[in-house]
Amino acid sequence: MKALLSSRPVLWFLFLFNAVVAAAAPFVVDGTQGVMTAVGMGVVSLGAGGELARGRGRGRGHRKAAAV
């Protein structure tokens, strides 16, 4: 499961989908629930974006770390 979640296509999906939902949630859901949904989805989106920026999910280094 960890290998799947750290693959580049999955990280891009998580980043883009959650960013769109975070931007739309306050307009679709009223009140505190919309704000909290936006915050939660934004955190997931930032996490996926951070992993993409850091270079994880490219397939490099995962085999070396597992062999050690």
Secondary structure, DSSP 8 states (H G I E B T S, - for coil): -HHHHTSHHHHHHHHHHHHHHHHHHHHHS-HHHHHHHHHHHHHHHHHHHHHHHHTTTSSSSHHHHHH-
